[in-house]
Each structure stands twice: as C-alpha cells, then as structure tokens.
Amino acid sequence: MQNVIDVQNAQKRSDRTPGRWSLPVAAAVNGVGTGMYIPFTLVFFHYVTGLSFTVVGTVLTVTGLAGLAALPAAGAAVDRYGAKPVQYVLYGVRVAGFALYPLAHSLAAFAAVALVTAAADRAFPAVQQSLIGEVARGADRDRLQAATRALQNGGNGAGALLASLVIAFAGPTGYTWAAWGNALSFAVAALLLRPLKPLRASAAAPARRRAGYRLVLADRPFLVVTGANFLNALSYSALSVLFPLFLLEWLHAPAALTGSAFTVNTVLCALAGVYVGSRVRRAGARRTRAAALGGTLFSAAFAAQIVLGTVRPASGAVLGVALGAVVVVYTLGELIHSPAAEVLAVSAAPEEARGRYMAAYQISWSLAKAVAPSLFTVLFTADGRLPWAVLIATSTVAAALLIRVEHRLPADAVRPVPVTVARDAAPAPAGHSVAA
C-alpha cells in the first residue's frame, strides 16, 4: 500500500513542471497587449497607418481569413519542435508586426504586415493549448487552463483601460504609442515563458509522428468534439456581435449598457474564473458534462433574451437589471464551459500529434468568428429574437454531441484517471488510453 502511495506522490511531482505558472502570468501580459487594440480595432489601425476605415476593414478581413492557412503549418511545427519554440516564433512575429504598423502607411505595406501578424494571431491559441498539454497533466491541466484564461481576461481589461488613458492624454498619437506598447507586452510575455519546461514525453510518441493530419481526420470522436466546439463558439461571438445589435436596434436601450455588459463579463471572468473552475473539479464532473452544462447555461441566457425581446420593458432600470442577470448567467456558462472544453480537446489529442489536433480544433473557433457576423445579421433582419433561438438550438445540439461521444473518447480526457500501481511494479507512462 505504501508503494502505491509513493508512486502516486512521485507521479504528482513529475506531473508538475517547475515554472508552469509562468504561463498564466505571460498570458496576462499578452492579454494587456491584445486588450490595447481589440476593443477599437478599426479606429486603432486607421490612426496608426493613416489609411481609410474601408481599406483597413477590407484588409483585416482578407488577411484574417488568409491567416487561417498558417494553422496547419503551426500544428506540424509544434509536433516536430515542441510548443514552446513555436510560441517564441509567434511572439517574435507579433512583436515585429506591431512595431512596424506605425511605419506601414501604404496599402501594400499594411497588407503585408497585417497578413504576417494575422497568421501569428490565428495560430497562437492552438500553440498555447498545445503548450498547456505539454506542461501539465490530469487535473493540473484544468487548473492551468482556468488560471490562464482568468489572467488573460484580466489583462484584456487592463490593456483596454491603459489604451484608453494613453489615447485620452495623447490624442491620435496615442494609437502609435499603444501599438509600440503592444509590441513591448508581447516581448515581455515571451521572456516570462523562459522558466517553463515541458513534461517528459511518453516513449511511444515518436513512432506515430508521421501520420500527420490523416490521424486527425480519422479520429471521428475528436472531430465530433471539434464540431460541437464550432456550435458553442457561435455563442461566444454573441456578446461582441449580437448583443450590441439586439440591445440598440431591438430593445432601443442606451448604448452605455453595451459597455456595461462587456465590463461585467470581463470582471467576472478575471475574478471568478479560477474559483468556478475549482468548484467544477471538486464536484468531480466529467469534462464533457461540464462543457455541456456551460452550453446549457448559454441556452438559458439566450432564452431570457427572447423573453426580453418579446416583453421589451419600458423601464430602463428594469431592463438594466434584467440584462445584467442575463450577462451573469452567460458568463457563468463561459466560466464552466471554457476550461472543460479546452482541456477536453488537449487531453483527447494523442501526445505525438497534439499540435496538429489543436490546429484543427482552433479552426472551429476561427470559422465561428468568421461566420457569426453575417449569420446573426441575416437572422436579425427577419426577427430580432431569431438569432437567439438559433443559438439555443446550436448550444443544445453541442451539449448532446458532447454527452453522446464521451464513451468514445480517451478515459483520461473525459476525467483525469488516478495512477494506481501494484507493489514492485514500475509506473506506467502517461498514455492515450481509450475508454471502453
């Protein structure tokens, strides 16, 4: 019995890499940089480059879609070289891109810088998820994912506030300073990753590395998880795309409520993310079930929007309180869904092809972001409540898919499996076992 306990303790120590918490800190600094331009993207690049809003919008759309082509290459690079070196390359590209934006005054120069930077931006989340998979196992992945997301959200809010202050004091010139500040934040975030070292890979990993993306396309359970994520990713776009449109054009509410909704969401994600994640883990929930629960909360929030869109409260106070409650329920769904879904995908990927798997998974996020604006606006023109009804359907289908596929996913992906080793037996390496 003592041997079993000793092996379990040794496994826990081996699964905890020194410096792994530098990843959430780096994510917070990275979030500061991202937050400095995301809330005012068009205005930011208009003032930084001097090009018209129309040109800036067109270039960002085209380069954003073209940047998706970098995902397969990034995934293959992660499997060949490891996530940390690829992360350094992406940080370097982003540092150079934002440092050069203020100098890119011609259309050709702006398009070239935007294309390279967009490729790095699109690949970054997939590589970061792969890095989490390399530096943590079991429940530690859930903790690290929750902490990383919480601190990144906090960084986003701090970056937006910092950029607002710089622009308020420096005027249009402040956008240039914000661009260079963004480049600096990415450089600092890269330096913060230096203490981070990946866990030792299993001995079986190199044998299947040459399978490439054929392995991903043949993994039907993982493709189901990716498809379910696409449906849930539409819900994530609702707050930034659909909520303001519904608020202003259907409910005729004050524009200030839109900013308040973003503030509530950002603050709750930053302050409550780790706590909610720990409560879900302590409850012993399967990651598939936790992700499904998050999607169900999305559906509840969207159903409340339909009710509000039908009743249309005349009182501003009533409407404000109701919308606040909707945002809280929506954010709670996000806090439960995000860590569970992301770690589920990381853990369901074979160790030797994790980069490619995460690249395929990230495409579901990118496609949802590309589809959401046109989908929501088309549905909204028919009826302001129709987009919410469609989102209820997509969230429900996603939850059902996750629950249905869980028995076909690796057991340690659905729920961390404790290590139990018989007396005098050597501990088995962390493998990719499939649930019966």
Residue, then its C-alpha position, 0 to 999 in steps of 0.5 A: m500500500q505504501n508503494v502505491i502511495d509513493v508512486q502516486n506522490a512521485q507521479k504528482r511531482s513529475d506531473r508538475t513542471p517547475g515554472r508552469w505558472s509562468l504561463p498564466v502570468a505571460a498570458a496576462v501580459n499578452g492579454v494587456g497587449t491584445g486588450m490595447y487594440i481589440p476593443f477599437t480595432l478599426v479606429f486603432f489601425h486607421y490612426v496608426t497607418g493613416l489609411s481609410f476605415t474601408v481599406v483597413g476593414t477590407v484588409l483585416t478581413v482578407t488577411g484574417l481569413a488568409g491567416l487561417a492557412a498558417l494553422p496547419a503549418a503551426g500544428a506540424a511545427v509544434d509536433r516536430y519542435g515542441a510548443k514552446p519554440v513555436q510560441y517564441v516564433l509567434y511572439g517574435v512575429r507579433v512583436a515585429g508586426f506591431a512595431l512596424y504598423p506605425l511605419a506601414h502607411s501604404l496599402a501594400a505595406f499594411a497588407a503585408v504586415a497585417l497578413v504576417t501578424a494575422a497568421a501569428d494571431r490565428a495560430f497562437p491559441a492552438v500553440q498555447q493549448s498545445l503548450i498547456g498539454e505539454v506542461a501539465r497533466g490530469a487535473d493540473r491541466d484544468r487548473l492551468q487552463a482556468a488560471t490562464r484564461a482568468l489572467q488573460n481576461g484580466g489583462n484584456g481589461a487592463g490593456a483596454l483601460l491603459a489604451s484608453l488613458v494613453i489615447a485620452f492624454a495623447g490624442p491620435t498619437g496615442y494609437t502609435w504609442a499603444a501599438w509600440g506598447n503592444a509590441l513591448s507586452f508581447a516581448v515581455a510575455a515571451l521572456l516570462l515563458r523562459p522558466l517553463k519546461p515541458l513534461r517528459a514525453s511518453a516513449a511511444a510518441p515518436a513512432r506515430r509522428r508521421a501520420g500527420y493530419r490523416l490521424v486527425l481526420a480519422d479520429r471521428p470522436f475528436l472531430v465530433v468534439t471539434g464540431a460541437n466546439f464550432l456550435n458553442a463558439l457561435s455563442y461566444s461571438a454573441l456578446s461582441v456581435l449580437f448583443p450590441l445589435f439586439l440591445l440598440e436596434w431591438l430593445h432601443a436601450p442606451a448604448a452605455l449598457t453595451g459597455s456595461a455588459f462587456t465590463v461585467n463579463t470581463v470582471l467576472c471572468a478575471l475574478a471568478g474564473v479560477y474559483v468556478g473552475s475549482r468548484v467544477r473539479r471538486a464536484g468531480a464532473r466529467r469534462t464533457r458534462a461540464a462543457a455541456l452544462g456551460g452550453t446549457l447555461f448559454s441556452a438559458a441566457f439566450a432564452a431570457q433574451i427572447v423573453l426580453g425581446t418579446v416583453r421589451p420593458a419600458s423601464g430602463a432600470v428594469l431592463g438594466v437589471a434584467l440584462g445584467a442577470v442575463v450577462v451573469v448567467y452567460t458568463l457563468g456558462e463561459l466560466i464552466h464551459s471554457p476550461a472543460a472544453e479546452v482541456l477536453a480537446v488537449s487531453a483527447a489529442p494523442e501526445e505525438a500529434r497534439g499540435r496538429y489536433m489543436a490546429a484543427y480544433q482552433i479552426s472551429w473557433s476561427l470559422a465561428k468568428a468568421v461566420a457569426p457576423s453575417l449569420f446573426t445579421v441575416l437572422f436579425t433582419a427577419d426577427g430580432r429574437l431569431p438569432w437567439a433561438v438559433l443559438i439555443a438550438t446550436s448550444t443544445v445540439a453541442a451539449a448532446l454531441l458532447i454527452r453522446v461521444e464521451h464513451r468514445l473518447p480517451a478515459d483520461a480526457v473525459r476525467p483525469v484517471p488516478v495512477t494506481v500501481a501494484r507493489d514492485a511494479a514500475p509506473a506506467p507512462a502517461g498514455h492515450s488510453v481509450a475508454a471502453 
